[in-house]
Amino acid sequence: MPGVFSFPEAKQWAYAGTTLLAVGGDEQTRHAIGASHRAVELYHAGAEGDRSPGDLQAAHLDLATAYLASGQVERAGAKLSEVFTAEVFTASITIRLRNLAALLGSEPYRGAQSAVDLRAHIHEVTVRPALASNPTEPR
């Protein structure tokens, strides 16, 4: 089994963005933004059969998280709006949305109306039942 190095390029970029965010730090956050943008571009440009809705949602969530870490709440909200268009989410996307909501409820975002609104919207969409994760997709 070839593993993650045989994943399509878009998925590799999505995983890179997620990993850079997990490492943390200002420089890694900037690189995560670039990697996640590249993943989104490749998913949109790729053939229909090569698109992974869950990975695309994850890349948008990574962008939202990176923008939030950079203090750009409005840009984070714009990326979240891309995720909110889905009718259902996988369990992992729901968990990631809830983690982002928790971050929005912490300092320095807690009092900002845009953060309050985003948290409310995340709560609305995450109370719906989640899809079971696809066992063939590690996300």
RAHUQUI-V635947 format. One record per backbone hydrogen bond with DSSP energy under -0.5 kcal/mol. NH is the residue of the N-H (numbers start at 1). CO is the residue of the C=O. If there is no record, write none. Layout:
nh->NH co->CO
nh->NH co->CO
This chain:
nh->5 co->2
nh->6 co->3
nh->7 co->4
nh->12 co->8
nh->13 co->9
nh->14 co->10
nh->15 co->11
nh->16 co->12
nh->17 co->13
nh->18 co->14
nh->19 co->15
nh->20 co->16
nh->21 co->17
nh->22 co->18
nh->23 co->19
nh->24 co->20
nh->29 co->25
nh->30 co->26
nh->31 co->27
nh->32 co->28
nh->33 co->29
nh->34 co->30
nh->35 co->31
nh->36 co->32
nh->37 co->33
nh->38 co->34
nh->39 co->35
nh->40 co->36
nh->41 co->37
nh->42 co->38
nh->43 co->39
nh->44 co->40
nh->45 co->41
nh->46 co->42
nh->50 co->47
nh->51 co->47
nh->51 co->48
nh->53 co->51
nh->56 co->52
nh->57 co->53
nh->58 co->54
nh->59 co->55
nh->60 co->56
nh->61 co->57
nh->62 co->58
nh->63 co->59
nh->64 co->60
nh->65 co->61
nh->66 co->62
nh->67 co->63
nh->68 co->64
nh->69 co->65
nh->70 co->66
nh->71 co->68
nh->72 co->67
nh->73 co->71
nh->76 co->72
nh->77 co->73
nh->78 co->74
nh->79 co->75
nh->80 co->76
nh->81 co->77
nh->82 co->78
nh->82 co->79
nh->83 co->79
nh->83 co->80
nh->84 co->80
nh->85 co->81
nh->86 co->83
nh->91 co->131
nh->94 co->90
nh->95 co->91
nh->96 co->92
nh->97 co->93
nh->98 co->94
nh->99 co->95
nh->100 co->96
nh->101 co->97
nh->102 co->98
nh->103 co->99
nh->104 co->100
nh->105 co->101
nh->106 co->103
nh->109 co->106
nh->110 co->106
nh->112 co->109
nh->116 co->112
nh->117 co->113
nh->118 co->114
nh->119 co->115
nh->120 co->116
nh->121 co->117
nh->122 co->118
nh->123 co->119
nh->124 co->120
nh->125 co->121
nh->126 co->122
nh->127 co->123
nh->127 co->124
nh->131 co->89
nh->135 co->133
nh->137 co->134
nh->138 co->136
